[in-house]
Amino acid sequence: MTTTSRRQFLQLSALAMASAAAPWADVHARALPKPGFPPLPAHRPTGQEALERLLQGNARFVAGKGSAACRTPDDFAKVAQGQAPFAAIIACADSRTAPEIIFDQGVGQLFTVRAAGNVVAGSGPVMKGSIEYAVAELGVSLILVLGHSECGAMKAAIQFRHEQNKPAGAIDDLLELIYPAVDQTVEQDEELSGKALQKQVTYNNVNNGVQRLRGLEPIIAPAVRSGSLMVAGAVHDLATGVVTVWPKLS
């Protein structure tokens, strides 16, 4: 590493540490002066409080009362030097399920990591490192694995599980990460088909991600055991907008 790149790395590391250490109320007091959002607590919220905040936002979205506040250039400028999101969301890359919109949250409030099929297990260091950063450096108290209805990745995994002709490129590698959820679903009920099969595969895929995270060393699992971090799963219904939290999915 050159002297210049090493200096840049140290500067970025110092900035990340500073933003993580920034007082919760101070950072967000500047970022959330707009109407449409309930006031944030003066303390770093617990995982349950963070989850309730997400569900309150989803209720506003479903009722058509969501706010477009906290999404202007001025709002971005207020958090340009640091962030303190209250939750991390692992969501599908699907264009119809943007977490900030369906949970009615503004800039700086959510740390989102998105990949087709919201896969966690076997997804590699990019996904794992991003999630660990949210916990270790940003101090989020909640990780929510978010699946959704009519997910193309779930449909493809069901279709190609036992096909000889697999999708080209890395799409097949992605589906390999979802096949365990397909197998589990078939083992649970061989009679499932169509929409019912797809729905249960989606739930099992979410649950697999939740279980993987809860046992993921060396950062996430200890935080879960200590009670400082909550890992939950949910599914977003595209037709209604409603987000249902695990384990109320059956």
N, C-alpha and C positions, 0 to 999 in steps of 0.2 A: 504494500500500500504506500503510495507517495505521500509526501508531507502534506500536500494540498488536500488530497482525498481524505487523509486521516483527520485533518483539521475539520473538514466538512462533516465527516462522520461524527466527530465529537460534538460539534455544534448542534447537529440534528438530535443526537442523543440527549444533550442537555436540554434542548427545547422540549422534547418528549417528556422528560422527567419533570420539567417545570410545569407543563400543562397537566400532567397527572397529579401533581401536588397542589394545583390551584384549588382554592376553596370552592366547593360545589355551588354555594349560593352566589359567590362573587362572579364567577364566570357566567352563570345563567341569568343573573339579575340584569346584566348588560344585554344578553341575547334575547330575552323574552319580555319586552315591555308592551308588546302588542296585545290587543283584545283577542279573545277566542281561545286562549290557553289558560288553564287554571294555574295559580301560582305554584312554583316549585317549593318543596319543603326546604328549610334552612339547613337540613342535614343531608348527607348522602343517603338516598333511599335504600331500604332493604329490597331484596329480590321480590318479595310479595308486593311491596309498595310500587315498585317499578312495573310489575305485571298489571296491577290495578290501573296504573296510569295509562298503559297501552290500551287496555280494554275500555277505559273511559273515552279515549281518543277514537277507538273503533266504533263505539256507540254513537259518537258525534258524526262520524263518517257515514254510518249506515242510515242515520236519521237525516242526512243531507244538510247537517249543520257544521260541517268541517270548515276550518279557517284556512285561508291562504297566507296568513301572517307568518312572519319569521322565515320568509323565503326570498326576500329582496336583496339586492346588492349591499344595501346598508346593513342588513342582518348578517350577511357573510363577513363584512368588514369587522363587525363587533367580535367575532370569534376567530378572526384570522390568526391571532397569535397563540391560540390554545383551544383545546376542546375538553369537554367533560360530559360525554354522553351518559345517559342513565341506564341504557340497555344496549346489548349487542343482538342483532337479528341475523340469523343464517337463513336466507330466503332463496327461493328459486330465481333464476335469471329471467323468467317469464315477464314479458312487458306489461302484463295485466295485474301484477301483484307487488307494486312498489310499496315498501314498508312505511315510508314517510307519509304517503297518501292515505293508506288504509288505516293507519293508526293516528292520523291527524297530528303529526309532529313536524317541527320546523328544523332549520339548519342547526347542527351541533347537538341535537338531542338523541340521535340514534347512530350507532356504529354498525353499518350494514355490510355483510359479506354475502355475495350472491353467486350461485352456480346452478346450472341446470339440474333439476331434481333435488335441490338443497341437500346434496350429499355431504356426509361428514366422514364416515368410516372409509379409509383407504383413499381419501381425497388428496393426500400429500401435504408437504410442508407449507405450501402457500395458504391453504385453508387453515391448517393447524396453527401456523405462525400468526395469522391475522387474528384468530380468536384469542390466542394466548396474549397477544399484544393488548387486546381490549381489556383483558382481565388484569394482567401484570402492570401495564403502564397507564391505562386509563381508569382502572378501578371500577368497571361496571359491576353491578351486583346481580344482573340478570342476563342470561343467554337464552334466547328463544329460537328454537328450530321451527321454521315456518314453512309448511307445505301448503298446497292449494288444490282445489278441485280442477278437473280437466287438464291435469298436468301432462304435457306431451312426453316428458321423460318417463313417466309411469306407464303411459299407453305404449310407448316403444318397448319398454322393458318387458311388459306382458306379451307383446306381439313377438318379440325376437328371442324370448327365453329358450325356446327349444327349436328354433329355426336353424337350418344349416347355413342359409345365406344371411350373414350379419351385416349391419350397417358399415359403411366405409369409414376409414380414418379413425380418429379418436372417439367417435360417437360410441362405438362398440365398447371401448375401454370405460367410458362413462356409464353405460348400461350395466356393465359388470358390477358396478358398485350398488346398483339397485336390485339386481337379481336376487340377493338374499331375502329382500322384502317380498318378492314374488313367491319364492319358495315357501316362506313362512306362511303366507296367506293361503296357498294351496293346501299345505299341510293342516292348517286350522279348519278349512272347509273346502273340500273338493268340489262342492256343488256351486260355489260362487262363480258368477260370470258377468260379463258386461259392466255396467256402471257400479254394481255392488263389488265386483272384484277390484276394479280400479280404485274405488274408495278405500277399501281395506288395505290395498297395497300402499296407498298414499299414507295411511295412518301408521302402518308398520315401518315404512321408510323413515317417517318422522321419529317414531319411537326408537328405532335403531340408532339414529343420530343422537338422540337424547342420552341413551345408555352409553354410547361411545364417549360422549363428552364427560359424563359424570365420572368415568373411570380413567380419563386421559391425564397421565402424568407428563411432566412434573409440576405443572402450574394449575390446571383446572381442577383436577381431582382433590388436591389438598384444600383448595378454596371451598369446594362443595362440602367436604367433611367438616370444615371449621364453621360452616354456616354463613360465611361472608358472600357466597355466590349461590344463586339458584339457577338451575337449568330446567327449562320446561319446553314442551312441544305444543304446537297449535296448527290448525288447518284453516285456511282462508277460503270461503266459498265465493267463487267469482260472481255467481248470479245474484247473491243477496248482499255481498260485502261483509258478511258476518265472519268473525274469527272465533273459532271454538278452541279452547285450551285443553290439552291433554291433562288428565285421562278421561275427560268427558267426551270422548270421540266415538265410543262404541254405540 
